[in-house]
Amino acid sequence: MRQTRDFLRTLGLPTDDTAATSGKRFPDGAQYRVEIPSTEGPDVLDAVLAEADARGVVVHRISQGSGGMLLTDDELATMAATAAGRAIELSLFARPLAGWDIGAMAASAGGAPVAAQARGTEQLVHVLEDVRRTAESGIRSVLITDLGVLKVASAMREAGDLPPELQFKISVQMGLANPASVRIAEDLGADTYNVPTDLSIGQLAALRAATDLPLDVYVEAPDDMGGFVRHFEIAEIVRVAAPVYVKFGLRNAPNIYPSGTHLTGTAVALGRERVRRAQLGLGLLRRYSPDAIASNLPAEGLAVPLTG
């Protein structure tokens, strides 16, 4: 194996999964920030922020999974204004994708990886149009799962067809899980990368050695992504993966995508519980790594919406 490891070294890639301490940081010098996902609409956003205030949890980023396409113009504007008023990042999924399309493979037993891909030229155009509409509302962060979408969206950003400050947050569903593949996403224009939910501490450290991108790490994963509850590992995750977004999903929770007003009550309850989980997890982080540094708001590098 030595020959292969030596060749990896020539590419500037780690040669093993040693759990080394990361010396990399966010622009403000912080090691970690907090993300609350699945915040599906203005009512859920308000509930999440109210719960965060009540529990003393600083939330840096809010993300959503149903896509800008399932929010009205007024809802987009309301969410953008709320996030801007709190100086937090708001990231909306870029939809639609194959999992919502008429193709059969995404719904088959072996076809799950296809569900997060843009299917054909028309769906590629639709996803990019969703990115464009989201950006026009003032939101400056979108979730991308497909490498082709990332490549074209990056070219659009560079050409001025999308705002230059628009950030591309790579979804966990892209699934790239080794240092060489994550570097491809970085080279194509990714701004942060959500790693698969089941990577070990050593594997996270290897990704950190290969990229300067902030890593988004589920410390509690939804059931359909493994259902892992890794709260006691948060201190180690921050140590090896900084700069890292500590992301609080929720086990034993229904998948509510695509969401809408018929699910608002459920989505609000789930959002509030995610914040409670964040309070629990951050308590363990402070217990086992009291010197770990979090960003204060406002924070440099957050893709805060632009309004007005």
C-alpha positions in Angstrom: 0.0 0.0 0.0 2.9 2.3 0.5 3.1 3.2 -3.2 -0.5 4.3 -3.3 -0.1 6.3 -0.1 3.0 8.0 -1.4 1.1 8.9 -4.6 -1.7 10.4 -2.5 0.9 12.6 -0.8 2.0 14.0 -4.2 -1.5 15.2 -4.7 -1.6 16.9 -1.4 -4.1 14.4 0.0 -3.9 12.7 3.4 -2.3 9.2 3.4 -4.5 7.8 6.2 -7.4 8.6 8.6 -5.3 9.9 11.5 -7.5 12.0 13.8 -5.3 15.0 13.9 -6.4 18.3 15.5 -7.5 20.9 13.0 -5.7 24.3 13.1 -8.2 25.7 10.5 -10.8 28.3 11.6 -13.7 30.4 10.3 -12.7 33.9 9.2 -13.5 35.2 12.7 -11.2 32.6 14.4 -14.1 30.4 15.6 -14.0 26.6 15.5 -17.7 25.9 15.2 -21.1 27.3 14.3 -24.6 25.9 14.8 -27.1 24.9 12.1 -30.7 24.0 12.5 -32.0 22.1 9.4 -35.5 21.4 8.0 -36.9 24.8 8.8 -39.7 24.7 6.3 -41.2 28.2 6.0 -41.7 31.4 7.9 -43.7 30.0 10.8 -41.1 27.3 11.5 -38.3 29.9 11.2 -40.0 32.1 13.8 -40.6 29.1 16.1 -37.0 28.0 15.8 -35.6 31.4 16.6 -38.0 31.9 19.5 -37.0 28.5 21.0 -33.3 29.4 20.5 -33.8 32.7 22.4 -35.6 30.9 25.2 -32.9 28.2 25.5 -29.9 30.5 25.0 -28.8 28.7 21.8 -27.0 30.8 19.3 -28.0 29.7 15.8 -25.8 30.7 12.9 -27.4 29.0 10.0 -30.9 27.9 9.1 -31.4 25.4 6.3 -34.5 24.1 4.5 -35.2 21.0 2.4 -38.3 21.6 0.3 -36.7 24.2 -1.9 -37.4 27.7 -2.9 -39.9 26.4 -5.4 -42.4 25.5 -2.6 -42.3 29.0 -1.0 -44.4 31.9 -2.3 -42.7 35.2 -3.2 -44.1 36.6 0.1 -42.8 33.6 2.1 -39.3 34.0 0.5 -39.3 37.7 1.3 -40.5 37.1 4.9 -37.9 34.5 5.6 -35.1 36.6 4.0 -36.1 39.6 6.1 -36.3 37.5 9.4 -32.8 36.0 8.8 -31.3 39.3 7.8 -32.7 40.9 10.9 -30.9 38.3 13.0 -27.7 38.3 10.9 -28.0 34.6 10.3 -27.5 32.6 7.2 -30.6 31.1 5.4 -30.0 28.3 3.0 -32.7 26.9 0.8 -32.6 23.6 -1.1 -32.3 23.8 -4.9 -35.2 21.7 -6.3 -36.7 19.7 -8.1 -34.5 16.6 -8.4 -35.0 13.0 -9.6 -36.7 11.9 -6.4 -39.7 14.1 -7.2 -39.7 13.3 -10.9 -41.6 10.6 -12.9 -38.6 8.3 -13.3 -38.7 4.9 -11.6 -35.1 4.3 -10.7 -35.0 6.9 -7.8 -37.9 4.9 -6.1 -36.3 1.5 -6.6 -34.4 -0.6 -4.0 -31.0 0.2 -5.5 -31.7 3.6 -6.9 -31.5 5.9 -3.9 -28.3 7.7 -5.0 -30.2 8.8 -8.1 -32.9 10.6 -6.2 -30.6 13.6 -5.4 -29.5 14.1 -9.0 -30.9 16.5 -11.7 -32.4 14.3 -14.4 -31.9 15.4 -18.0 -31.5 18.9 -19.4 -35.0 20.1 -18.4 -34.5 19.3 -14.8 -31.1 20.9 -14.8 -32.7 24.0 -16.1 -35.5 23.8 -13.5 -33.0 23.5 -10.6 -31.0 26.4 -11.8 -34.1 28.5 -12.2 -35.0 27.6 -8.6 -31.5 28.9 -7.6 -32.1 32.1 -9.6 -35.5 32.8 -8.1 -34.2 32.1 -4.6 -31.3 34.5 -5.2 -33.7 37.2 -6.6 -35.5 37.1 -3.2 -32.3 38.2 -1.5 -31.3 34.8 -0.1 -27.6 34.2 -0.5 -27.2 30.5 0.2 -28.6 27.5 -1.7 -28.2 23.8 -1.1 -27.0 21.8 -4.0 -26.8 18.0 -4.4 -25.8 17.5 -8.1 -22.2 18.1 -9.4 -23.5 19.3 -12.8 -25.8 21.8 -11.1 -22.8 23.0 -9.0 -20.6 23.4 -12.0 -23.1 25.4 -14.0 -24.2 27.5 -11.0 -20.6 28.3 -10.3 -20.1 29.4 -13.9 -23.3 31.5 -13.7 -22.0 33.1 -10.5 -18.6 33.8 -12.1 -20.3 35.3 -15.2 -22.5 37.6 -13.1 -25.7 35.7 -14.0 -26.0 34.9 -10.3 -24.9 37.2 -7.4 -21.2 37.0 -6.7 -21.8 36.6 -3.0 -24.2 33.7 -3.4 -22.9 30.6 -1.5 -23.3 27.0 -2.5 -23.8 24.7 0.5 -23.4 21.1 -0.6 -26.1 18.8 0.7 -25.4 15.6 2.6 -27.1 13.8 -0.3 -24.3 14.5 -2.7 -22.6 11.7 -0.8 -18.9 12.3 -1.5 -17.0 10.7 1.3 -13.3 10.7 0.7 -10.7 13.5 0.5 -10.2 13.3 -3.3 -13.9 13.5 -4.1 -14.7 16.3 -1.6 -11.8 18.3 -3.2 -13.7 17.9 -6.6 -16.7 19.7 -5.0 -14.4 22.4 -3.7 -12.8 22.8 -7.2 -16.2 23.2 -8.8 -17.2 26.1 -6.5 -18.6 24.6 -3.3 -18.5 27.0 -0.3 -19.3 24.5 2.4 -19.6 20.7 2.4 -22.1 18.6 4.3 -20.4 15.2 4.9 -22.2 11.9 5.0 -23.6 11.2 8.4 -21.7 8.1 9.3 -18.0 9.2 9.0 -15.7 8.3 11.8 -13.6 10.9 13.7 -10.6 9.8 11.7 -12.4 10.1 8.4 -13.6 13.6 9.2 -10.0 14.5 10.0 -8.9 13.2 6.7 -11.5 15.3 4.9 -10.4 18.3 6.9 -6.8 17.8 5.9 -7.8 17.8 2.2 -10.0 20.9 2.1 -10.4 24.4 3.5 -14.1 24.3 3.1 -16.2 24.5 6.3 -17.6 21.0 6.9 -21.3 20.6 7.9 -21.6 17.6 10.2 -24.9 16.0 11.5 -24.4 15.3 15.2 -27.9 13.9 15.2 -29.1 12.4 11.9 -32.6 11.9 10.6 -33.8 8.3 10.5 -33.6 8.0 6.8 -29.9 9.1 7.0 -28.9 6.6 9.7 -30.5 8.0 12.8 -27.2 8.5 14.6 -27.1 10.4 17.9 -23.5 11.6 18.3 -23.8 14.2 21.0 -20.9 12.8 23.1 -18.7 13.1 20.0 -19.3 16.8 19.4 -16.1 17.9 21.2 -14.0 15.5 19.1 -15.8 16.5 15.9 -15.0 20.2 16.6 -11.4 19.3 17.4 -10.7 17.5 14.2 -13.1 19.1 11.7 -12.9 22.8 12.5 -14.2 25.0 11.0 -17.4 23.0 11.3 -21.1 23.6 11.3 -22.6 21.4 14.1 -25.9 20.3 12.6 -28.8 19.1 14.7 -31.2 16.9 12.8 -33.7 14.8 14.7 -34.2 11.1 15.2 -37.7 9.5 15.4 -39.1 12.3 13.2 -41.1 12.0 10.0 -39.7 13.0 6.7 -41.8 16.1 5.8 -40.4 16.8 2.3 -42.0 18.3 0.3 -43.5 20.4 3.1 -46.3 22.9 3.1 -49.0 24.5 5.3 -50.7 21.1 5.8 -47.6 20.1 7.8 -46.9 23.4 9.6 -47.8 22.2 13.1 -45.5 19.1 12.7 -42.7 21.2 11.2 -42.9 23.7 14.1 -42.8 21.0 16.7 -39.8 19.3 15.0 -38.0 22.6 14.7 -38.4 23.4 18.4 -37.1 20.0 19.4 -34.1 20.4 17.1 -33.2 23.5 19.1 -33.7 21.6 22.4 -31.3 18.9 21.0 -28.8 21.7 20.2 -29.0 22.9 23.8 -28.2 19.4 25.0 -25.4 18.8 22.5 -23.8 22.2 23.1 -23.9 21.5 26.8 -21.8 18.4 26.3 -19.4 20.3 24.0 -18.9 22.9 26.8 -18.4 20.1 29.4 -15.8 18.2 27.4 -14.2 21.1 25.5 -14.8 24.3 27.4 -12.3 26.2 25.4 -13.9 25.5 22.0 -14.7 28.7 20.3 -18.0 29.6 18.7 -18.8 32.5 16.4 -20.6 35.5 17.7 -23.2 37.2 15.6 -22.9 38.9 13.2 -20.1 36.6 11.9 -17.9 37.0 8.9 -18.5 34.5 6.1 -22.2 33.8 6.9 -24.4 34.1 3.8 -26.9 36.5 5.4 -29.8 37.5 3.1 -29.8 40.9 1.5 -33.0 42.8 1.8 -34.3 46.2 0.7 
